Amino acid sequence: MGKVSEQVLALVRPIAQSFDLEVLEVLYEKKYDGMNLTIVIDKDGGVTIDDCEKLHRAIDGPLDELDPIDTAYTLNVSSPGLDRPLKLERDYKRNLNKKILVKLYKPLDNKKSYDGVLVDFDDDTFSIKTAKGEIIKFNKKDTAKVEPIIEF
């Protein structure tokens, strides 16, 4: 996490907590329309547009006072979304017993991609149950991306 993200997280986290919201991450990155500061929030039961708007209004003034960014930027407050990659314990917990896609840096049994139902996880590993019924355990550090499979 960069200096700007750390400063913003320290400022925003207690404000979010006062609304029973959790800040999952702060992203400061260049996009097609310039610099963007994105605050990703979550709460039990899911985030509404009203939650995003309420936090946006609450942090706008304090961010101007802190002034962590010396250029123009767009402030976004967002929910993690249904397709958020699994990064935090909360992400794994939310996707327990749901289908996920695992992409590896290096092949395992000549495959770099696996899918199955997330059946277990801890700080360093997680396991899926494939359609064939086999349990495969992965080290989190060996995964390039772990994401939910959205089925409609």
Secondary structure by P-SEA (a helix, b strand, c coil): ccaaaaaaaaacaaaaaaacccccccccccccccbbbbbbbbccccccaaaaaaaaaaaaaaaaaaccccbbbbbbbbccccccccccaaaaaaaccbbbbbbbccccccccccccccccccccbbbbbcccbbbbbbccccccbbbbbbcc
